[in-house]
Amino acid sequence: MNDDEVWDAVKQTLSDVQMDRPVEAIEQRGRARRRKRHVLGLAAGGGVAAVAALALALPFGTAPAPTGPDSQAGAASPASAGNTRLVSLAANLTADNAALPGDASLIVEKVDVRRGTVPSRTRYHLYTDSGEYYYTEARDELPRVIARGENLGNGFHTRGVAAARYAAAGDLAKAREQMINSVYDEGKPPTDAEQDRTEILRQKGVTNPPPLTDEDRKKIAANHLWVNSVDVLSAGGGDPKVRAGVLRLISTIPDVTVVDSTTGGQPTLTITARVWTDDTQQVLTINAQNGVPISSKVTFPETGTTFTGTFKVSRVTVADISASES
């Protein structure tokens, strides 16, 4: 893979390939994703070889729910015991009732690909509270992108943001299901998912595909929950309630670890996810006081490729952005 191919992988595949995204969801989102670039989930692509993981994916009508005495509505699941720092921060954010300024979140993202000599890029993502999404690699183009109506939103982020806001103080089992299924039209997976999975595997040469075990389902659920939650953290990163919901959701994932850290002189939390079938891992760094995302790094040991994105998140008004055209 040469430098141009690496950068194309960043732009075109992103989180839909390596993260075991359901095949049906990819088809539904394909048209918009030809132009769309993800922010916090930026590094989950990386090449054609990763497509094989798609055959293992299965949409969930009902995700495996937390069980035990702490699984009642509004409580964190037992899996959050090791991530109490996330739960505590989420509680503080939920208690913040300050009015949200502006009507959109602007994420300025610098992307660095650690392979070959691919140059770093800066990308601008504008997510409106009403569900539109605009993207450009030139800040002065953003007003014209809005004026031309180049809205790349397709409902996924609207559903995901709603799931995160509900998760901030709602029933986590229900919120998990909503977030896992947010990539599907109307938030519902296809009814023949198991049959489709079997057919895909047969087309790939697996004559007698083994049925999914309960452990398989748990792993896939954790993968989808992480991927969708991190995507939503970009779309709703300017809203403390969304950040709170995302933190509560990912606190339920067993293969996520959290440690205190310091970044640029400020207290941060370093969140590491190992929710793939190989050694791929994503490290997400957030502000320890307000949960705002600072950076995302995904490493692919097999290819020696690392994608790193650093972010500046702010609340803006769409009208002001549109009026800034020179």
Rosetta silent file (secondary structure, phi, psi, omega in degrees, C-alpha in Angstrom):
SEQUENCE: MNDDEVWDAVKQTLSDVQMDRPVEAIEQRGRARRRKRHVLGLAAGGGVAAVAALALALPFGTAPAPTGPDSQAGAASPASAGNTRLVSLAANLTADNAALPGDASLIVEKVDVRRGTVPSRTRYHLYTDSGEYYYTEARDELPRVIARGENLGNGFHTRGVAAARYAAAGDLAKAREQMINSVYDEGKPPTDAEQDRTEILRQKGVTNPPPLTDEDRKKIAANHLWVNSVDVLSAGGGDPKVRAGVLRLISTIPDVTVVDSTTGGQPTLTITARVWTDDTQQVLTINAQNGVPISSKVTFPETGTTFTGTFKVSRVTVADISASES
SCORE:     score description
SCORE:     0.000 S_00000001
   1 L     0.000  121.217 -179.804    0.000    0.000    0.000 S_00000001
   2 L   -86.401 -179.877 -174.734    1.561    3.290   -1.067 S_00000001
   3 H   -61.229  -43.023  179.940    1.092    6.685    0.599 S_00000001
   4 H   -62.437  -38.369 -179.712   -1.848    7.694   -1.573 S_00000001
   5 H   -67.746  -36.688  177.611   -3.571    4.396   -0.854 S_00000001
   6 H   -62.793  -47.184 -179.635   -3.061    4.845    2.879 S_00000001
   7 H   -64.820  -38.005  177.512   -4.623    8.297    2.817 S_00000001
   8 H   -62.588  -35.292  177.721   -7.487    7.022    0.652 S_00000001
   9 H   -64.080  -39.067  177.189   -8.071    4.334    3.251 S_00000001
  10 H   -62.325  -44.267 -174.094   -8.379    7.021    5.911 S_00000001
  11 H   -75.644  -37.594 -168.287  -10.846    9.008    3.855 S_00000001
  12 H  -100.498  -34.971 -176.719  -12.955    6.255    2.358 S_00000001
  13 L   -94.012  -54.814  178.812  -13.046    3.275    4.702 S_00000001
  14 H    48.413 -131.182 -169.672  -12.607    4.713    8.178 S_00000001
  15 H   -81.875   -1.621 -174.700  -14.740    3.008   10.792 S_00000001
  16 H   -81.774  -12.409 -173.789  -16.926    0.934    8.519 S_00000001
  17 L  -103.000  -71.831 -171.385  -14.443   -1.867    7.822 S_00000001
  18 L   -64.840  -21.897 -174.792  -12.192   -3.038   10.609 S_00000001
  19 L   -85.068   21.639  175.317  -14.756   -2.355   13.305 S_00000001
  20 L    56.683   38.993  178.512  -16.968   -5.264   12.217 S_00000001
  21 L   -64.165  136.269  178.517  -19.742   -2.967   11.015 S_00000001
  22 L   -55.640  138.478 -177.610  -22.838   -4.981    9.992 S_00000001
  23 H   -58.481  -42.008 -178.011  -22.933   -5.545    6.241 S_00000001
  24 H   -62.737  -37.580 -179.770  -26.520   -4.321    5.984 S_00000001
  25 H   -67.918  -37.642  179.448  -25.652   -1.071    7.732 S_00000001
  26 H   -62.897  -41.829  179.822  -22.731   -0.437    5.395 S_00000001
  27 H   -63.407  -40.212 -178.856  -25.004   -0.833    2.390 S_00000001
  28 H   -66.188  -34.384 -174.556  -27.533    1.582    3.883 S_00000001
  29 H   -98.626   -2.775 -171.334  -24.886    4.206    4.601 S_00000001
  30 H   -56.630  -43.668 -175.500  -22.688    3.622    1.572 S_00000001
  31 H   -62.217  -46.311 -179.556  -23.905    6.461   -0.599 S_00000001
  32 H   -70.032  -33.993 -174.696  -23.367    9.118    2.025 S_00000001
  33 H   -74.530  -10.477  174.942  -20.112    7.591    3.225 S_00000001
  34 L   -63.717  -27.419  179.795  -18.474    7.959   -0.192 S_00000001
  35 L  -107.776  -23.466 -171.504  -18.127   11.603    0.745 S_00000001
  36 L   -78.352  142.181  174.793  -18.345   11.486    4.511 S_00000001
  37 L  -118.389  132.863  176.968  -15.286   11.405    6.771 S_00000001
  38 L   -82.876  160.497 -178.265  -15.516   10.237   10.359 S_00000001
  39 L  -102.076  -84.160 -173.720  -13.871   12.083   13.173 S_00000001
  40 L   -68.329  -23.951  177.918  -13.218   10.116   16.350 S_00000001
  41 L   -94.715   22.635 -168.948  -13.615    6.792   14.572 S_00000001
  42 L   -58.700  -29.586 -166.411  -11.223    7.907   11.866 S_00000001
  43 L  -101.081   14.538 -172.692   -8.689    5.134   12.099 S_00000001
  44 L   -88.006   -0.838  176.184  -10.716    1.994   11.928 S_00000001
  45 L   -86.398 -142.556  172.270  -10.300    1.379    8.242 S_00000001
  46 L   128.691    4.359  175.010   -6.992    0.527    6.728 S_00000001
  47 L   144.044  163.000 -176.911   -7.267   -1.764    3.757 S_00000001
  48 H   -64.836  -32.334 -177.478   -9.077   -4.383    1.764 S_00000001
  49 H   -59.140  -27.445 -177.851   -7.855   -7.219    3.977 S_00000001
  50 H   -71.802  -16.886 -176.949  -10.026   -5.947    6.794 S_00000001
  51 H   -60.071  -26.787 -179.408  -13.215   -6.601    4.821 S_00000001
  52 H   -58.098  -28.890 -179.264  -13.084  -10.257    5.877 S_00000001
  53 H   -66.341  -22.662 -177.283  -14.172   -9.207    9.347 S_00000001
  54 H   -61.949  -34.052 -176.294  -17.506   -8.044    7.980 S_00000001
  55 H   -64.651  -19.171 -179.357  -18.727  -11.583    7.438 S_00000001
  56 H   -87.213   -8.530 -174.377  -18.617  -12.168   11.177 S_00000001
  57 L   -78.271  147.647  177.800  -20.892   -9.256   11.951 S_00000001
  58 L  -142.646  125.410  176.801  -24.475   -9.742   13.005 S_00000001
  59 L   -67.379  152.570 -177.537  -27.066   -7.034   13.650 S_00000001
  60 L  -113.132  124.958  169.890  -28.803   -7.241   17.000 S_00000001
  61 L   -75.513  -39.990  176.427  -32.526   -7.043   17.551 S_00000001
  62 L  -136.224  117.798  179.704  -31.807   -7.197   21.263 S_00000001
  63 L   -74.985  150.955  175.629  -28.304   -6.660   22.576 S_00000001
  64 L   -55.391  122.141 -172.979  -27.112   -8.778   25.502 S_00000001
  65 L   -92.431  150.047  175.065  -28.376   -6.829   28.485 S_00000001
  66 L   -61.205  146.547  178.164  -26.562   -6.251   31.778 S_00000001
  67 L  -126.582  164.599  177.844  -27.717   -8.553   34.546 S_00000001
  68 L   107.693  179.885 -173.502  -27.506   -8.503   38.291 S_00000001
  69 L   -65.734  -19.163 -177.282  -28.541   -6.121   41.074 S_00000001
  70 L  -100.295   14.503 -174.386  -27.113   -3.030   39.361 S_00000001
  71 L   -97.434   11.915  179.828  -28.912   -3.472   36.042 S_00000001
  72 L   -72.875  168.389 -177.838  -32.065   -1.545   36.933 S_00000001
  73 L   -55.854  134.809  174.310  -33.133    1.591   35.074 S_00000001
  74 L    84.301   -3.503 -177.680  -30.768    4.499   35.501 S_00000001
  75 L  -107.168  157.213  176.029  -27.943    2.466   37.014 S_00000001
  76 L   -76.233  148.751  179.119  -24.565    1.501   35.627 S_00000001
  77 L   -75.747  165.623  178.570  -24.119   -2.155   34.681 S_00000001
  78 H   -57.752  -28.561 -178.572  -21.699   -4.420   36.585 S_00000001
  79 H   -63.519  -17.425 -177.040  -19.212   -4.042   33.721 S_00000001
  80 H   -82.433   -3.341 -175.452  -18.735   -0.423   34.755 S_00000001
  81 H   -57.253  -37.483  179.770  -17.142   -1.412   38.061 S_00000001
  82 H   -82.699   -5.649 -177.769  -13.649   -1.083   36.566 S_00000001
  83 H  -123.782   41.123 -177.917  -14.522    2.200   34.861 S_00000001
  84 H   -62.168  -24.261  178.059  -16.008    4.133   37.760 S_00000001
  85 H   -62.740  -39.313  177.355  -14.024    7.173   36.631 S_00000001
  86 H   -66.690  -43.099 -178.933  -16.184    7.359   33.499 S_00000001
  87 H   -63.658  -41.666  179.739  -19.381    6.901   35.492 S_00000001
  88 H   -64.045  -44.622  178.516  -18.364    9.613   37.950 S_00000001
  89 H   -64.075  -39.969  178.642  -17.527   12.072   35.175 S_00000001
  90 H   -61.164  -39.736  179.323  -20.797   11.245   33.412 S_00000001
  91 H   -63.410  -40.722  178.436  -22.727   12.035   36.590 S_00000001
  92 H   -64.543  -39.869 -179.685  -21.050   15.434   36.856 S_00000001
  93 H   -69.183  -37.339  179.492  -21.864   16.218   33.224 S_00000001
  94 H   -64.549  -33.778 -179.717  -25.479   15.123   33.645 S_00000001
  95 L   -73.783  -11.540  179.857  -25.836   17.500   36.572 S_00000001
  96 L   -78.934  107.769 -177.414  -24.772   20.393   34.350 S_00000001
  97 L  -103.865   17.301  179.146  -28.024   22.127   33.395 S_00000001
  98 L   -64.881  144.528  179.108  -26.490   25.143   31.710 S_00000001
  99 L   -63.895  139.636 -178.502  -28.140   26.178   28.458 S_00000001
 100 L   -81.351  122.373  179.836  -26.281   24.902   25.402 S_00000001
 101 L   -73.677  157.362  175.408  -24.917   27.791   23.287 S_00000001
 102 L    66.502 -171.405  179.283  -25.283   27.863   19.505 S_00000001
 103 L  -136.055   19.554  179.810  -27.077   25.304   17.365 S_00000001
 104 E  -161.834  158.781  174.511  -24.206   23.158   16.081 S_00000001
 105 E  -109.398  129.296  177.102  -20.910   21.515   17.035 S_00000001
 106 E  -108.032  122.268  178.184  -17.798   22.352   15.006 S_00000001
 107 E  -113.946  118.060  174.770  -14.951   19.831   15.177 S_00000001
 108 E   -98.195  118.687 -171.156  -11.588   20.841   13.741 S_00000001
 109 E  -120.400  127.230  172.647   -9.614   17.654   13.248 S_00000001
 110 E  -104.411  124.105 -176.243   -5.953   17.219   12.386 S_00000001
 111 E  -109.355  132.199  178.257   -5.196   13.760   10.996 S_00000001
 112 E  -126.653  124.626  179.334   -1.748   12.197   11.011 S_00000001
 113 E  -104.476  116.166 -178.715   -1.035    8.853    9.286 S_00000001
 114 L   -89.887   71.078  172.199    2.056    7.107   10.632 S_00000001
 115 L  -162.391  128.346 -178.363    3.042    5.166    7.571 S_00000001
 116 L    65.412 -140.749 -176.435    5.234    6.287    4.706 S_00000001
 117 L  -122.574   29.228  179.884    5.221   10.022    4.094 S_00000001
 118 L   -61.612  124.762 -177.872    1.506   10.762    4.056 S_00000001
 119 L   -73.271  156.044  175.539    1.127   14.419    5.104 S_00000001
 120 L   -72.018  153.980  179.330   -1.118   15.477    7.954 S_00000001
 121 E  -130.876  154.689  173.121   -4.458   17.008    7.017 S_00000001
 122 E  -115.467  132.599 -177.199   -6.927   19.295    8.728 S_00000001
 123 E  -128.446  148.881 -176.547  -10.641   18.603    8.331 S_00000001
 124 E  -119.824  124.125 -177.862  -13.697   20.552    9.390 S_00000001
 125 E  -121.031  126.066  178.466  -16.873   18.829   10.545 S_00000001
 126 E  -119.154  114.511  178.577  -20.065   20.726   11.320 S_00000001
 127 E  -109.841  116.820  179.523  -22.854   18.785   13.028 S_00000001
 128 E   -86.496  155.260  179.632  -26.094   20.716   13.521 S_00000001
 129 L   -65.958  -19.357  179.753  -28.487   19.987   16.350 S_00000001
 130 L   -90.448    1.040  172.628  -31.191   19.263   13.772 S_00000001
 131 L   108.993   -4.748  178.283  -29.177   16.427   12.224 S_00000001
 132 L   -77.815  152.396  177.533  -27.315   17.932    9.255 S_00000001
 133 E  -136.334  126.124 -179.578  -23.646   17.169    8.768 S_00000001
 134 E  -123.647  142.155 -175.563  -21.260   19.232    6.614 S_00000001
 135 E  -136.778  142.729  173.404  -17.645   18.440    5.834 S_00000001
 136 E  -158.947  158.161  175.038  -14.745   20.204    4.138 S_00000001
 137 L  -102.796    8.838  176.970  -10.953   20.235    4.212 S_00000001
 138 L  -134.128  119.070 -175.378  -10.847   24.020    3.793 S_00000001
 139 H   -56.542  -39.204 -177.218  -12.318   26.246    6.518 S_00000001
 140 H   -74.133   -7.829  176.876  -13.298   29.000    4.081 S_00000001
 141 H   -86.627  -15.463 -174.357  -15.286   26.447    2.045 S_00000001
 142 H   -58.287  -43.980  176.860  -17.625   25.619    4.914 S_00000001
 143 H   -59.550  -38.686 -179.320  -20.110   28.477    4.211 S_00000001
 144 H   -71.987  -34.285  175.910  -20.322   27.427    0.564 S_00000001
 145 H   -62.172  -41.039  177.775  -20.811   23.766    1.488 S_00000001
 146 H   -66.315  -45.411 -178.402  -23.766   24.815    3.643 S_00000001
 147 H   -61.717  -34.917  179.410  -25.142   27.103    0.921 S_00000001
 148 L   -80.016   -2.997  178.691  -24.973   24.289   -1.633 S_00000001
 149 L    68.963   32.592 -177.821  -26.915   22.040    0.713 S_00000001
 150 L   -83.153   61.478 -179.278  -24.194   19.368    0.823 S_00000001
 151 L   -79.655  118.664 -179.532  -25.708   17.708    3.871 S_00000001
 152 L   -97.071    0.749  179.218  -24.114   14.305    4.493 S_00000001
 153 L   -68.845  139.778 -179.027  -26.303   13.419    7.454 S_00000001
 154 L  -133.281   20.745  176.436  -28.415   10.317    6.945 S_00000001
 155 L   100.583  -24.954 -177.621  -30.149    9.792   10.277 S_00000001
 156 H   -59.863  -50.671 -176.839  -27.441    7.717   11.971 S_00000001
 157 H   -68.572  -32.734  176.918  -26.078   10.548   14.079 S_00000001
 158 H   -61.080  -46.807  179.034  -29.555   11.813   14.943 S_00000001
 159 H   -67.078  -41.399 -179.269  -30.481    8.387   16.308 S_00000001
 160 H   -65.542  -42.002  177.750  -27.114    7.940   17.982 S_00000001
 161 H   -62.581  -41.536  178.081  -27.207   11.344   19.668 S_00000001
 162 H   -61.771  -40.498  178.948  -30.724   10.592   20.921 S_00000001
 163 H   -64.810  -40.265 -179.579  -29.505    7.264   22.329 S_00000001
 164 H   -67.240  -43.250  179.331  -26.593    8.980   24.079 S_00000001
 165 H   -62.726  -38.495  177.400  -28.774   11.684   25.591 S_00000001
 166 H   -66.323  -39.290 -178.238  -31.140    9.013   26.869 S_00000001
 167 H   -65.297  -21.415 -177.021  -28.201    7.019   28.253 S_00000001
 168 L   -57.244  -34.037 -179.316  -27.092   10.011   30.320 S_00000001
 169 L  -143.015    6.101 -174.760  -29.725    9.219   32.953 S_00000001
 170 L   -99.080 -167.148 -179.491  -31.842    6.409   31.513 S_00000001
 171 L   -71.760  115.918 -175.224  -31.934    2.631   31.484 S_00000001
 172 H   -65.739  -34.548  179.251  -28.525    1.494   30.240 S_00000001
 173 H   -62.202  -44.243  179.028  -29.776   -1.820   28.878 S_00000001
 174 H   -68.915  -40.713 -179.621  -32.276   -0.003   26.675 S_00000001
 175 H   -64.879  -38.294  176.815  -29.761    2.702   25.772 S_00000001
 176 H   -59.233  -46.016 -179.685  -27.203    0.070   24.735 S_00000001
 177 H   -61.800  -43.440  179.230  -29.696   -1.506   22.377 S_00000001
 178 H   -61.813  -42.900 -178.118  -30.592    1.878   20.888 S_00000001
 179 H   -69.406  -43.440 -179.593  -26.951    2.788   20.325 S_00000001
 180 H   -59.544  -38.751 -176.161  -25.989   -0.591   18.851 S_00000001
 181 L   -94.387    6.826 -175.080  -28.860   -0.410   16.366 S_00000001
 182 L   -66.885  -19.546 -178.683  -28.536    3.308   15.585 S_00000001
 183 L   -75.387  -14.745 -176.325  -26.777    2.616   12.262 S_00000001
 184 L   -90.172  150.656  174.784  -29.906    0.999   10.809 S_00000001
 185 H   -56.065  131.886 -178.790  -32.776    2.813    9.142 S_00000001
 186 H    62.672   12.344  177.017  -35.378    3.590   11.820 S_00000001
 187 H    69.927   23.510 -178.424  -32.998    2.102   14.383 S_00000001
 188 L  -127.860  131.895  178.897  -34.082   -1.469   13.635 S_00000001
 189 L   -76.912  160.205  177.240  -31.905   -4.302   12.300 S_00000001
 190 L   -64.551  149.323 -176.238  -33.114   -6.540    9.460 S_00000001
 191 L   -75.951  -21.557 -177.000  -35.182   -9.535   10.548 S_00000001
 192 L  -105.784   36.135 -174.503  -33.200  -12.045    8.482 S_00000001
 193 H   -60.610  -44.549 -177.953  -29.757  -11.073    9.802 S_00000001
 194 H   -64.056  -40.275  178.504  -28.651  -14.608   10.719 S_00000001
 195 H   -64.835  -41.793  178.479  -29.658  -15.954    7.307 S_00000001
 196 H   -62.733  -41.591  179.310  -27.806  -13.112    5.556 S_00000001
 197 H   -60.521  -45.309 -179.894  -24.694  -13.778    7.615 S_00000001
 198 H   -60.439  -41.515 -178.981  -24.747  -17.457    6.678 S_00000001
 199 H   -66.924  -40.255  178.967  -25.089  -16.619    2.979 S_00000001
 200 H   -62.442  -43.794  179.699  -22.209  -14.128    3.089 S_00000001
 201 H   -64.513  -38.386  178.461  -19.954  -16.692    4.718 S_00000001
 202 H   -64.402  -39.167  177.824  -20.892  -19.305    2.132 S_00000001
 203 H   -64.323  -25.125  179.138  -20.021  -16.885   -0.662 S_00000001
 204 L   -90.281    6.699  175.107  -16.611  -16.511    0.962 S_00000001
 205 L    98.916    3.368  177.797  -16.066  -20.265    0.838 S_00000001
 206 L   -89.691  101.629 -171.648  -17.252  -21.308    4.300 S_00000001
 207 L   -71.226  -35.210  179.943  -19.483  -24.248    3.391 S_00000001
 208 L  -126.805   77.607 -177.637  -20.812  -24.944    6.881 S_00000001
 209 L   -59.386  129.525  178.242  -20.766  -21.647    8.805 S_00000001
 210 L   -70.985  145.658  177.483  -20.823  -22.285   12.551 S_00000001
 211 L   -68.561  153.831  177.580  -23.684  -20.661   14.446 S_00000001
 212 L   -70.368  137.847  175.008  -22.913  -17.688   16.611 S_00000001
 213 L   -91.414  168.750  176.509  -22.377  -18.471   20.264 S_00000001
 214 H   -60.781  -35.029  178.827  -23.505  -16.266   23.137 S_00000001
 215 H   -67.179  -39.080  175.903  -19.873  -15.217   23.558 S_00000001
 216 H   -59.008  -45.469 -177.879  -19.717  -14.228   19.872 S_00000001
 217 H   -63.486  -38.836  178.962  -22.813  -12.092   20.309 S_00000001
 218 H   -64.687  -41.591 -179.481  -21.381  -10.361   23.351 S_00000001
 219 H   -66.246  -42.788  179.636  -18.163   -9.536   21.511 S_00000001
 220 H   -65.938  -39.841  178.549  -19.993   -8.190   18.469 S_00000001
 221 H   -61.458  -43.285  179.213  -22.312   -6.159   20.689 S_00000001
 222 H   -62.797  -40.745  178.733  -19.318   -4.629   22.486 S_00000001
 223 H   -61.705  -49.516 -178.811  -17.696   -3.815   19.146 S_00000001
 224 H   -65.497  -39.034 -179.586  -20.796   -2.110   17.755 S_00000001
 225 H   -63.052  -44.057  179.038  -21.443   -0.255   20.995 S_00000001
 226 H   -64.358  -50.797 -176.140  -17.918    1.181   21.055 S_00000001
 227 H   -58.392  -50.269 -177.139  -17.842    2.121   17.365 S_00000001
 228 H   -67.075  -39.908 -179.958  -21.228    3.825   17.359 S_00000001
 229 H   -63.623  -42.397 -179.829  -20.668    5.592   20.689 S_00000001
 230 H   -68.403  -37.057  174.637  -17.322    7.015   19.585 S_00000001
 231 H   -59.791  -44.199 -177.828  -18.870    8.163   16.292 S_00000001
 232 H   -67.708  -29.265  178.090  -21.619    9.917   18.231 S_00000001
 233 H   -62.750  -25.694  174.827  -19.050   11.582   20.468 S_00000001
 234 H   -77.881  -44.211 -177.004  -17.949   13.508   17.395 S_00000001
 235 H   -66.927  -35.423 -176.436  -21.453   14.445   16.297 S_00000001
 236 L  -117.482   23.268 -174.860  -22.548   15.563   19.758 S_00000001
 237 L   -60.440  -21.166 -179.937  -19.206   16.429   21.317 S_00000001
 238 L   -84.882   -3.268 -176.702  -20.342   19.950   22.130 S_00000001
 239 L  -108.952  116.584 -178.391  -23.250   18.712   24.297 S_00000001
 240 H   -60.816  -30.620  178.926  -22.380   17.618   27.856 S_00000001
 241 H   -67.794  -38.301  176.905  -25.454   15.359   28.003 S_00000001
 242 H   -65.900  -44.209  178.410  -24.281   13.481   24.908 S_00000001
 243 H   -60.667  -41.066  179.177  -20.795   13.149   26.358 S_00000001
 244 H   -62.037  -44.318  179.866  -22.280   11.853   29.606 S_00000001
 245 H   -63.376  -42.404  179.025  -24.341    9.252   27.783 S_00000001
 246 H   -62.577  -42.078 -179.363  -21.395    8.053   25.722 S_00000001
 247 H   -64.162  -41.429  177.790  -19.259    7.708   28.852 S_00000001
 248 H   -64.454  -39.779 -178.504  -21.924    5.659   30.618 S_00000001
 249 H   -65.820  -48.455 -176.753  -22.343    3.436   27.570 S_00000001
 250 H   -74.064  -16.620  175.666  -18.670    2.664   27.050 S_00000001
 251 L   -67.611  -16.531 -179.310  -18.229    2.106   30.784 S_00000001
 252 L   -88.535   -2.516 -176.199  -20.257   -1.100   30.307 S_00000001
 253 L   -90.484  118.951 -176.964  -17.772   -2.608   27.820 S_00000001
 254 L   -59.976  -36.308 -175.449  -15.449   -5.147   29.513 S_00000001
 255 L   -88.817   32.203  175.507  -12.598   -4.685   27.005 S_00000001
 256 E  -121.650  128.125  178.014  -12.283   -0.957   27.732 S_00000001
 257 E  -117.664  151.486 -177.108   -9.758    0.326   30.258 S_00000001
 258 E  -132.548  131.378  175.444   -9.427    3.824   31.717 S_00000001
 259 E  -134.213  150.336  174.483   -6.410    5.474   33.341 S_00000001
 260 E   -71.877  144.353 -178.743   -5.727    8.994   34.558 S_00000001
 261 E  -151.226  178.306  176.324   -3.288   10.922   32.400 S_00000001
 262 E  -132.908  131.134 -179.483   -2.041   14.397   31.569 S_00000001
 263 E  -133.392  120.922 -179.610   -2.150   15.928   28.096 S_00000001
 264 L    58.415   31.997  178.539   -0.810   19.380   27.305 S_00000001
 265 L    83.037   -1.055 -179.740   -0.687   20.188   31.004 S_00000001
 266 E  -111.426  148.567  178.685   -4.368   19.371   31.589 S_00000001
 267 E   -68.075  133.171 -178.373   -5.831   16.359   33.427 S_00000001
 268 E  -135.460  169.128  171.677   -7.141   13.777   30.981 S_00000001
 269 E  -118.154  130.122  176.791   -8.503   10.244   30.847 S_00000001
 270 E  -102.564  116.859 -175.330   -6.926    7.748   28.476 S_00000001
 271 E  -110.535  120.089 -178.223   -9.488    5.193   27.327 S_00000001
 272 E  -112.723  127.459 -179.425   -8.212    2.102   25.537 S_00000001
 273 E  -115.440  131.652  173.739  -10.564   -0.222   23.633 S_00000001
 274 L  -125.231   78.001 -173.128   -9.702   -3.707   22.409 S_00000001
 275 L  -117.515   25.999  178.482  -12.977   -4.704   20.832 S_00000001
 276 L  -113.904  171.649 -177.667  -11.737   -6.281   17.609 S_00000001
 277 L   -85.292   -1.630  176.682  -10.909   -9.855   16.673 S_00000001
 278 L  -124.752 -157.652 -176.609   -7.202   -9.048   16.273 S_00000001
 279 L   -89.509    8.178  177.709   -4.674   -6.898   18.134 S_00000001
 280 L   -60.358  140.716  176.779   -6.051   -3.621   16.793 S_00000001
 281 E  -143.582  151.638  176.582   -6.719   -1.086   19.528 S_00000001
 282 E  -119.380  133.342  177.959   -8.066    2.441   19.775 S_00000001
 283 E  -115.223  116.051 -179.083   -6.900    4.924   22.390 S_00000001
 284 E  -109.421  127.076  178.750   -9.265    7.809   23.042 S_00000001
 285 E  -110.665  128.170 -179.766   -8.126   10.722   25.202 S_00000001
 286 E  -127.616  157.835  175.141  -10.710   13.026   26.766 S_00000001
 287 E   -65.264  129.936 -175.216  -10.605   15.987   29.123 S_00000001
 288 L   -73.501  -11.632 -177.757  -10.958   14.614   32.669 S_00000001
 289 L  -102.922  -30.280 -177.507  -13.141   17.507   33.766 S_00000001
 290 L  -128.958   -1.134  175.824  -15.633   17.936   30.933 S_00000001
 291 L    75.230    4.677 -179.392  -15.301   14.807   28.780 S_00000001
 292 L   -67.948  131.560 -179.936  -14.474   16.727   25.600 S_00000001
 293 E   -66.605  138.674 -179.975  -12.496   14.523   23.177 S_00000001
 294 E  -111.326  -43.425  179.682   -8.881   15.547   22.647 S_00000001
 295 E  -156.179  160.614  176.637   -7.405   12.823   20.485 S_00000001
 296 E  -139.381  130.949 -179.584   -8.003    9.396   18.982 S_00000001
 297 E  -132.523  127.001  177.739   -5.300    6.933   17.991 S_00000001
 298 E  -121.704  130.635 -177.744   -5.825    3.592   16.282 S_00000001
 299 E  -118.796  131.710  177.222   -2.972    1.164   15.723 S_00000001
 300 E  -110.724   98.636 -176.726   -2.945   -1.791   13.330 S_00000001
 301 L   -57.907  -36.568 -175.523   -0.074   -4.085   14.365 S_00000001
 302 L   -65.024  -34.972 -177.706   -0.275   -6.236   11.244 S_00000001
 303 L  -103.123  -10.494 -177.861    0.317   -3.342    8.852 S_00000001
 304 L    71.120   20.713 -178.085    2.330   -1.090   11.139 S_00000001
 305 E  -100.430  137.261  175.401   -0.117    1.747   10.423 S_00000001
 306 E  -129.167  130.493  175.766   -1.245    4.264   13.038 S_00000001
 307 E  -110.359  125.871  179.390   -3.928    6.890   12.531 S_00000001
 308 E  -125.546  130.837  176.159   -3.984    9.783   14.980 S_00000001
 309 E  -123.516  133.920  173.428   -6.531   12.562   15.113 S_00000001
 310 E  -114.840  146.077 -168.268   -6.434   15.584   17.412 S_00000001
 311 E  -130.973  149.960  167.945   -9.534   17.691   17.901 S_00000001
 312 E  -125.219  119.244 -175.472  -10.840   21.097   18.836 S_00000001
 313 E  -110.706  131.746  178.511  -14.526   21.048   19.696 S_00000001
 314 E  -145.920  157.613  174.615  -16.655   24.181   19.918 S_00000001
 315 E   -95.594  135.079 -177.421  -20.272   25.249   19.832 S_00000001
 316 E  -137.871  173.102  174.631  -21.217   27.568   16.971 S_00000001
 317 L  -112.569  128.106 -176.691  -24.241   29.042   15.216 S_00000001
 318 H   -57.857  -40.544 -178.770  -24.881   27.878   11.663 S_00000001
 319 H   -60.500  -38.073  179.115  -26.078   31.316   10.632 S_00000001
 320 H   -68.700  -39.312  176.771  -22.785   32.842   11.776 S_00000001
 321 H   -62.021  -45.475 -179.624  -20.793   30.237    9.855 S_00000001
 322 H   -63.139  -36.548 -177.608  -22.854   30.906    6.717 S_00000001
 323 H   -76.526   -9.100 -176.630  -22.418   34.644    7.086 S_00000001
 324 L   -84.098    1.733 -179.438  -18.645   34.314    7.324 S_00000001
 325 L   -64.240  131.861 -178.144  -18.262   33.657    3.578 S_00000001
 326 L   -87.062    0.000    0.000  -15.845   36.150    2.095 S_00000001
